[in-house]
Amino acid sequence: MKIACQEGLVPGASLAEKIEKLAAWGYEGIEFWGGGLWDRIDEINAACDNSPVKPSSICAGYRGCPLDTSAEERRIAIDDSKKLLKVAAEIGAVGLIFVPIFGGPRLPDLSPVADAITLEKRLLVEMCKELGDAAAEAGSILLLEPLNRYETHLICRCEQGAEICRQVNSPHVQIMADFFHMSIEEPIIADSIRQNGEFIKHVHLADSQRILPGYGHTDFKAGFAALQDICFEGYMALECGVPGPAEVELPKCAEFLRSQMPDGGGCGCGCGCKE
């Protein structure tokens, strides 16, 4: 398990300065917003080249809506996502975080042939097959993100994301588990992680009120133990509010997160994850 932080949470006049601070504060990764990121490849690679802090992931940033009624809107989302999957590979990030839709359905209810959600899932599977092929060609991963019910209607729990992954059947289409969304949607976060662990390739961290871990009631120790059980050795990136000066709060958060990790973050299952 490696701790990462979204770029926008870190103060600094340049990316190099932000990365220097993250390294000093005990972070190992940095997550980028995807909008226009293809113009920053050289900047990112130069800043991270000699640093222990590496690009962890790209968070959305594509235009359009993947499940819009407009074919043009869908194509924009797909084309931008393909570009960002290539960027992920070029900067060494695990992949692109992908939210199929915010809010309610945009597709029509065509009952009795198919209701809107059935249509959305069919469309999403086909879309993820196309993006999975693009991710395979680039050498990166499409990371489906389940969101809570107040932000989306379609994929709210990890098991729903895993269902799509099974239908797509590509190692380049996986899911991202977000502790904030799970605190709303999953009966027990640790159980959800263990039950869907084969598909979890990235993690977002926030406490129960969507600020830094350590300020709410989320049981990170149990969640990290579950991540250890599934041999998760990827990045866990902060996506949340910072309730105070970042220079104080971000180092404190890194220390807190490490205090919640069992056995230093290794899996302890004999598979060699600690080595």
GUBA-48165 format. One line per 4 residues: their letters; for each residue x, y, z of N, C-alpha, C. Coordinates in pm, whole numbers, always signed. Layout:
A = X,Y,Z,X,Y,Z,X,Y,Z  ...
***
This chain:
MKIA = +84,-119,+0,+0,+0,+0,+88,+124,+0  +61,+213,-95,+139,+335,-108,+46,+455,-99  +90,+557,-27,+6,+675,-4,+32,+779,-113  -75,+830,-171,-66,+934,-274,-160,+1048,-238
CQEG = -144,+1159,-309,-226,+1278,-283,-259,+1344,-416  -379,+1395,-430,-413,+1467,-551,-335,+1598,-559  -293,+1632,-680,-211,+1750,-702,-276,+1876,-646  -407,+1891,-664,-475,+2013,-624,-478,+2038,-474
LVPG = -446,+1938,-393,-446,+1956,-247,-314,+2011,-195  -211,+2011,-281,-76,+2043,-236,-40,+2187,-274  -1,+2270,-179,+40,+2406,-213,+177,+2405,-281  +200,+2504,-366,+328,+2514,-433,+316,+2592,-563
ASLA = +423,+2662,-600,+422,+2744,-720,+446,+2664,-846  +495,+2542,-831,+523,+2457,-947,+499,+2312,-908  +487,+2227,-1011,+471,+2085,-983,+592,+2030,-910  +711,+2073,-949,+833,+2026,-884,+831,+2059,-735
EKIE = +784,+2179,-700,+777,+2218,-559,+675,+2132,-484  +561,+2105,-548,+459,+2021,-484,+512,+1880,-458  +580,+1825,-556,+632,+1690,-542,+741,+1685,-434  +822,+1789,-427,+925,+1796,-323,+861,+1795,-184
KLAA = +751,+1869,-169,+681,+1872,-40,+621,+1736,-7  +557,+1674,-106,+497,+1543,-81,+602,+1442,-37  +717,+1444,-100,+824,+1351,-62,+868,+1376,+82  +881,+1503,+120,+923,+1536,+256,+817,+1496,+358
WGYE = +690,+1496,+316,+581,+1464,+407,+550,+1314,+414  +620,+1234,+335,+603,+1089,+344,+508,+1028,+242  +479,+1101,+134,+392,+1048,+29,+476,+981,-80  +413,+886,-149,+483,+810,-253,+424,+830,-391
GIEF = +308,+896,-399,+243,+913,-528,+168,+1044,-537  +139,+1086,-660,+60,+1206,-685,-41,+1175,-795  -166,+1212,-770,-274,+1187,-866,-309,+1317,-938  -328,+1308,-1069,-353,+1426,-1151,-497,+1429,-1204
WGGG = -553,+1549,-1214,-679,+1570,-1286,-649,+1556,-1435  -739,+1492,-1509,-709,+1458,-1647,-727,+1568,-1749  -801,+1675,-1716,-828,+1778,-1815,-702,+1839,-1874  -679,+1820,-2005,-563,+1877,-2072,-430,+1818,-2032
LWDR = -432,+1704,-1965,-308,+1649,-1910,-209,+1607,-2018  -259,+1581,-2139,-169,+1540,-2246,-69,+1650,-2281  -95,+1774,-2239,-1,+1883,-2263,+104,+1895,-2153  +95,+1810,-2051,+186,+1822,-1936,+278,+1701,-1920
IDEI = +281,+1614,-2017,+358,+1491,-2004,+504,+1518,-1972  +567,+1607,-2047,+710,+1637,-2025,+732,+1699,-1888  +642,+1789,-1846,+653,+1852,-1715,+647,+1748,-1603  +551,+1657,-1615,+532,+1555,-1510,+652,+1461,-1505
NAAC = +696,+1413,-1620,+809,+1320,-1621,+936,+1385,-1568  +957,+1512,-1601,+1076,+1582,-1551,+1071,+1600,-1400  +952,+1634,-1348,+938,+1659,-1204,+950,+1531,-1122  +905,+1419,-1179,+903,+1293,-1104,+1025,+1205,-1128
DNSP = +1107,+1242,-1225,+1215,+1154,-1268,+1307,+1111,-1155  +1352,+1206,-1074,+1446,+1175,-966,+1383,+1186,-828  +1252,+1169,-824,+1179,+1180,-698,+1123,+1045,-655  +1113,+1022,-524,+1044,+901,-477,+893,+908,-498
VKPS = +842,+1028,-529,+699,+1045,-555,+674,+1025,-704  +587,+930,-737,+559,+896,-876,+411,+920,-908  +377,+941,-1035,+236,+953,-1073,+160,+826,-1037  +52,+842,-964,-26,+724,-923,-139,+695,-1018
SICA = -202,+800,-1070,-328,+781,-1141,-374,+912,-1203  -471,+900,-1293,-535,+1016,-1353,-683,+1011,-1315  -732,+1121,-1260,-872,+1125,-1214,-959,+1195,-1319  -1032,+1115,-1395,-1129,+1166,-1492,-1070,+1278,-1578
GYRG = -1146,+1387,-1601,-1097,+1498,-1679,-1131,+1490,-1827  -1203,+1386,-1867,-1247,+1376,-2007,-1374,+1459,-2026  -1392,+1505,-2148,-1512,+1583,-2180,-1627,+1488,-2215  -1746,+1545,-2231,-1861,+1464,-2269,-1914,+1381,-2153
CPLD = -2012,+1299,-2185,-2070,+1207,-2087,-2077,+1069,-2150  -2014,+969,-2089,-2010,+836,-2150,-2146,+774,-2177  -2248,+811,-2099,-2380,+749,-2115,-2487,+852,-2151  -2448,+952,-2229,-2542,+1053,-2276,-2628,+996,-2390
TSAE = -2740,+1062,-2416,-2824,+1021,-2530,-2758,+1056,-2663  -2669,+1153,-2663,-2603,+1198,-2785,-2482,+1111,-2818  -2481,+1056,-2937,-2366,+976,-2981,-2240,+1062,-2985  -2256,+1189,-3018,-2140,+1279,-3023,-2080,+1299,-2883
ERRI = -2166,+1318,-2783,-2118,+1332,-2646,-2047,+1205,-2599  -2103,+1092,-2633,-2039,+965,-2593,-1904,+948,-2661  -1897,+984,-2790,-1772,+968,-2863,-1664,+1061,-2810  -1702,+1183,-2771,-1605,+1275,-2711,-1547,+1213,-2584
AIDD = -1635,+1157,-2500,-1589,+1096,-2375,-1495,+978,-2402  -1530,+897,-2499,-1447,+781,-2533,-1312,+825,-2588  -1313,+919,-2681,-1188,+963,-2743,-1095,+1029,-2642  -1151,+1115,-2556,-1069,+1177,-2452,-1013,+1071,-2357
SKKL = -1095,+974,-2323,-1050,+868,-2232,-936,+787,-2293  -945,+761,-2421,-836,+689,-2488,-706,+769,-2482  -716,+899,-2503,-597,+984,-2494,-538,+980,-2353  -625,+984,-2253,-578,+985,-2115,-521,+850,-2074
LKVA = -572,+742,-2130,-513,+610,-2103,-370,+605,-2156  -346,+667,-2270,-210,+674,-2324,-121,+762,-2236  -177,+874,-2190,-101,+961,-2100,-62,+886,-1973  -156,+809,-1919,-128,+732,-1798,-5,+644,-1818
AEIG = +0,+576,-1932,+115,+491,-1960,+243,+572,-1975  +234,+688,-2040,+353,+769,-2066,+411,+831,-1940  +327,+853,-1838,+380,+910,-1713,+400,+802,-1606  +364,+679,-1638,+384,+569,-1543,+276,+553,-1439
AVGL = +157,+611,-1463,+45,+596,-1370,-28,+464,-1396  -101,+417,-1295,-170,+289,-1311,-281,+296,-1414  -349,+410,-1424,-457,+419,-1521,-544,+541,-1502  -660,+536,-1566,-757,+646,-1568,-880,+610,-1487
IFVP = -915,+695,-1391,-1038,+677,-1314,-1155,+724,-1400  -1258,+638,-1409,-1365,+657,-1508,-1500,+646,-1439  -1577,+756,-1441,-1713,+758,-1387,-1810,+756,-1505  -1891,+651,-1520,-1979,+641,-1637,-2083,+753,-1647
IFGG = -2138,+796,-1533,-2242,+899,-1538,-2265,+957,-1399  -2289,+1087,-1395,-2331,+1154,-1272,-2482,+1179,-1280  -2548,+1179,-1165,-2690,+1207,-1161,-2775,+1091,-1211  -2894,+1124,-1262,-2987,+1023,-1308,-2963,+979,-1451
PRLP = -3045,+883,-1498,-3028,+833,-1635,-3057,+941,-1739  -2984,+934,-1848,-3011,+1021,-1962,-3075,+943,-2077  -3051,+813,-2078,-3112,+730,-2182,-3260,+711,-2152  -3341,+687,-2254,-3486,+672,-2232,-3523,+534,-2178
DLSP = -3637,+528,-2114,-3695,+400,-2072,-3768,+341,-2193  -3719,+229,-2243,-3781,+165,-2360,-3855,+37,-2322  -3907,+32,-2201,-3985,-84,-2158,-4103,-103,-2255  -4137,-227,-2284,-4089,-352,-2225,-3963,-409,-2289
VADA = -3905,-341,-2388,-3782,-393,-2449,-3667,-387,-2350  -3647,-271,-2289,-3542,-254,-2189,-3564,-122,-2117  -3543,-122,-1986,-3552,+5,-1914,-3420,+80,-1928  -3415,+202,-1876,-3298,+288,-1895,-3172,+227,-1836
ITLE = -3183,+169,-1717,-3064,+115,-1652,-3011,-6,-1727  -3099,-91,-1777,-3055,-204,-1858,-2982,-156,-1983  -3035,-53,-2047,-2969,+4,-2164,-2832,+62,-2127  -2827,+132,-2015,-2701,+191,-1971,-2595,+84,-1948
KRLL = -2632,-24,-1883,-2534,-129,-1854,-2485,-195,-1982  -2576,-219,-2076,-2535,-278,-2204,-2438,-185,-2276  -2472,-58,-2278,-2387,+40,-2345,-2252,+51,-2275  -2254,+51,-2143,-2131,+64,-2066,-2038,-54,-2090
VEMC = -2092,-174,-2094,-2009,-292,-2119,-1940,-281,-2255  -2016,-243,-2358,-1956,-230,-2491,-1851,-119,-2493  -1880,-9,-2424,-1786,+102,-2417,-1658,+59,-2345  -1674,-15,-2237,-1557,-59,-2160,-1474,-162,-2237
KELG = -1539,-239,-2322,-1462,-330,-2408,-1372,-250,-2502  -1427,-144,-2561,-1348,-60,-2650,-1236,+10,-2574  -1268,+65,-2458,-1166,+132,-2379,-1067,+34,-2319  -1112,-86,-2288,-1020,-189,-2240,-917,-225,-2345
DAAA = -961,-234,-2470,-867,-261,-2580,-766,-147,-2593  -815,-24,-2580,-725,+92,-2587,-627,+92,-2470  -676,+55,-2352,-589,+49,-2234,-483,-60,-2251  -523,-173,-2307,-428,-282,-2331,-319,-239,-2428
EAGS = -359,-168,-2533,-262,-121,-2633,-166,-19,-2571  -220,+67,-2483,-137,+170,-2421,-51,+115,-2308  -102,+11,-2240,-34,-42,-2123,-80,+23,-1994  -210,+49,-1985,-266,+109,-1865,-399,+42,-1831
ILLL = -473,+99,-1737,-596,+36,-1688,-708,+140,-1680  -827,+102,-1723,-947,+182,-1701,-1003,+144,-1565  -1018,+243,-1477,-1060,+219,-1339,-1202,+271,-1319  -1300,+181,-1319,-1438,+220,-1293,-1453,+263,-1148
EPLN = -1517,+378,-1126,-1535,+426,-989,-1681,+421,-947  -1715,+337,-848,-1848,+343,-789,-1862,+471,-705  -1974,+540,-720,-2002,+662,-644,-2124,+638,-555  -2141,+723,-456,-2258,+708,-368,-2385,+748,-441
RYET = -2497,+708,-386,-2630,+725,-448,-2669,+870,-471  -2605,+963,-401,-2638,+1104,-418,-2564,+1167,-536  -2471,+1093,-594,-2394,+1144,-708,-2421,+1068,-836  -2464,+944,-825,-2498,+865,-943,-2606,+764,-907
HLIC = -2671,+711,-1008,-2774,+611,-985,-2728,+472,-1029  -2614,+464,-1101,-2585,+341,-1175,-2490,+246,-1103  -2368,+289,-1076,-2271,+202,-1009,-2236,+267,-877  -2295,+216,-770,-2278,+276,-638,-2194,+189,-544
RCEQ = -2191,+60,-568,-2116,-31,-481,-2009,-104,-561  -1909,-149,-491,-1798,-219,-558,-1847,-342,-633  -1945,-412,-578,-1994,-533,-645,-2060,-500,-780  -2118,-380,-791,-2178,-339,-918,-2070,-308,-1022
GAEI = -1959,-248,-977,-1847,-228,-1066,-1785,-359,-1108  -1774,-452,-1013,-1717,-584,-1043,-1804,-659,-1143  -1936,-641,-1136,-2027,-704,-1231,-1995,-660,-1374  -1971,-531,-1393,-1935,-480,-1526,-1801,-538,-1569
CRQV = -1705,-541,-1478,-1573,-596,-1511,-1582,-741,-1555  -1665,-818,-1491,-1679,-960,-1529,-1736,-972,-1670  -1830,-885,-1704,-1888,-892,-1838,-1790,-845,-1944  -1708,-747,-1910,-1608,-698,-2005,-1497,-800,-2022
NSPH = -1457,-862,-1910,-1359,-971,-1911,-1224,-927,-1970  -1173,-817,-1917,-1042,-768,-1959,-961,-730,-1835  -835,-772,-1826,-752,-729,-1714,-723,-580,-1714  -759,-512,-1823,-735,-369,-1834,-858,-286,-1799
VQIM = -963,-351,-1750,-1081,-281,-1696,-1103,-333,-1554  -1079,-247,-1456,-1086,-285,-1315,-1168,-179,-1241  -1164,-179,-1108,-1239,-80,-1032,-1148,-6,-933  -1196,+110,-892,-1132,+187,-787,-1226,+191,-668
ADFF = -1175,+162,-550,-1255,+164,-429,-1230,+293,-353  -1335,+368,-326,-1326,+498,-259,-1387,+486,-120  -1306,+511,-16,-1352,+491,+121,-1470,+583,+156  -1476,+703,+98,-1589,+790,+128,-1718,+733,+71
HMSI = -1717,+697,-56,-1838,+641,-116,-1876,+509,-50  -1776,+428,-16,-1805,+301,+51,-1866,+324,+189  -1827,+433,+257,-1883,+458,+390,-2033,+485,+384  -2082,+525,+266,-2225,+549,+246,-2296,+423,+193
EEPI = -2232,+355,+100,-2300,+249,+25,-2275,+106,+72  -2158,+79,+129,-2125,-59,+166,-2164,-87,+311  -2233,-197,+340,-2265,-229,+479,-2142,-236,+568  -2036,-303,+516,-1908,-312,+587,-1797,-294,+483
IADS = -1720,-189,+496,-1618,-158,+397,-1521,-272,+379  -1472,-328,+488,-1372,-435,+479,-1427,-556,+405  -1553,-590,+429,-1613,-705,+360,-1621,-680,+210  -1659,-558,+172,-1669,-525,+30,-1533,-535,-38
IRQN = -1429,-490,+29,-1294,-499,-27,-1255,-644,-48  -1280,-728,+50,-1242,-869,+37,-1325,-939,-72  -1452,-907,-80,-1540,-974,-176,-1512,-934,-320  -1459,-814,-339,-1435,-764,-476,-1288,-736,-503
GEFI = -1203,-793,-418,-1062,-762,-423,-993,-795,-554  -1042,-894,-626,-975,-931,-751,-978,-818,-854  -1069,-722,-836,-1083,-614,-934,-1031,-479,-883  -993,-470,-757,-951,-341,-701,-805,-313,-735
KHVH = -783,-208,-814,-648,-173,-857,-606,-32,-814  -695,+42,-750,-662,+175,-701,-761,+209,-592  -723,+303,-504,-806,+339,-390,-805,+491,-373  -921,+547,-336,-931,+686,-294,-958,+689,-145
LADS = -899,+786,-77,-913,+798,+67,-979,+931,+106  -1078,+921,+192,-1141,+1036,+257,-1217,+980,+376  -1232,+1060,+478,-1307,+1013,+595,-1457,+1030,+571  -1536,+997,+671,-1681,+988,+656,-1747,+1119,+613
QRIL = -1686,+1233,+647,-1743,+1362,+607,-1664,+1423,+492  -1588,+1344,+421,-1513,+1379,+301,-1403,+1481,+327  -1343,+1472,+444,-1219,+1545,+469,-1110,+1443,+499  -992,+1491,+536,-878,+1401,+552,-907,+1286,+649
PGYG = -857,+1167,+620,-867,+1055,+713,-815,+1093,+852  -890,+1047,+952,-853,+1077,+1089,-945,+1176,+1156  -1034,+1236,+1078,-1126,+1336,+1132,-1269,+1285,+1145  -1298,+1167,+1094,-1434,+1114,+1099,-1439,+979,+1168
HTDF = -1538,+898,+1130,-1557,+770,+1198,-1529,+649,+1110  -1468,+668,+993,-1436,+556,+907,-1327,+470,+971  -1346,+339,+966,-1251,+244,+1026,-1144,+210,+922  -1041,+293,+913,-935,+269,+816,-851,+147,+851
KAGF = -836,+120,+978,-755,+5,+1017,-815,-124,+963  -946,-140,+975,-1012,-259,+923,-1007,-262,+771  -1026,-145,+708,-1020,-139,+562,-882,-172,+510  -778,-123,+576,-641,-151,+532,-606,-298,+556
AALQ = -659,-355,+663,-636,-498,+686,-697,-580,+573  -815,-538,+525,-878,-607,+412,-795,-590,+285  -740,-470,+264,-653,-449,+148,-529,-537,+158  -477,-552,+277,-364,-641,+297,-403,-785,+261
DICF = -522,-826,+299,-567,-962,+273,-581,-992,+124  -612,-889,+43,-625,-912,-102,-493,-884,-175  -387,-864,-96,-253,-838,-153,-249,-709,-234  -323,-609,-189,-321,-480,-259,-193,-406,-225
EGYM = -114,-375,-327,+11,-302,-309,+13,-176,-394  -105,-128,-435,-114,-11,-520,-118,+118,-441  -162,+224,-511,-169,+357,-450,-306,+381,-388  -304,+455,-277,-424,+505,-212,-412,+656,-211
ALEC = -492,+724,-292,-477,+868,-312,-582,+947,-235  -539,+1052,-169,-632,+1140,-100,-717,+1217,-201  -849,+1210,-183,-944,+1291,-259,-1045,+1345,-159  -1017,+1462,-103,-1099,+1511,+7,-1061,+1655,+40
GVPG = -1138,+1712,+132,-1105,+1844,+182,-993,+1839,+285  -923,+1950,+300,-814,+1961,+398,-856,+2064,+502  -887,+2020,+625,-943,+2111,+726,-837,+2190,+801  -760,+2266,+726,-655,+2345,+791,-539,+2365,+695
PAEV = -430,+2424,+740,-313,+2446,+655,-256,+2313,+603  -240,+2304,+472,-192,+2179,+413,-56,+2140,+467  +30,+2239,+494,+164,+2209,+544,+161,+2139,+680  +51,+2156,+751,+34,+2088,+880,-47,+1960,+863
ELPK = -156,+1969,+789,-251,+1859,+783,-203,+1742,+697  -138,+1768,+585,-98,+1657,+498,+12,+1570,+560  +116,+1627,+623,+211,+1539,+693,+146,+1460,+806  +55,+1525,+879,-15,+1456,+989,-100,+1342,+935
CAEF = -163,+1363,+820,-247,+1259,+760,-163,+1139,+717  -48,+1165,+656,+39,+1054,+615,+80,+969,+735  +111,+1036,+845,+149,+964,+967,+32,+882,+1019  -88,+942,+1017,-206,+870,+1063,-232,+747,+976
LRSQ = -225,+762,+845,-254,+650,+756,-157,+534,+780  -30,+566,+799,+66,+459,+825,+40,+390,+958  -14,+464,+1053,-46,+403,+1182,-161,+304,+1171  -241,+316,+1065,-355,+227,+1044,-320,+103,+963
MPDG = -201,+100,+905,-162,-12,+819,-105,-128,+902  -150,-249,+876,-95,-365,+947,+40,-406,+888  +136,-436,+975,+265,-490,+932,+332,-406,+825  +320,-274,+835,+388,-188,+741,+330,-186,+602
GGCG = +212,-244,+583,+148,-237,+453,+167,-359,+365  +252,-454,+406,+268,-576,+327,+149,-667,+343  +134,-765,+253,+14,-847,+259,+24,-960,+360  +145,-1004,+391,+159,-1107,+494,+105,-1243,+456
CGCG = +86,-1268,+326,+27,-1394,+286,+130,-1490,+227  +256,-1449,+225,+359,-1537,+171,+378,-1526,+22  +313,-1426,-41,+324,-1414,-186,+441,-1328,-229  +511,-1269,-133,+626,-1187,-167,+595,-1040,-178
CKE = +475,-998,-137,+437,-858,-150,+528,-764,-69  +583,-816,+41,+666,-731,+126,+805,-711,+69  +842,-793,-26,+979,-792,-74,+996,-688,-184
***
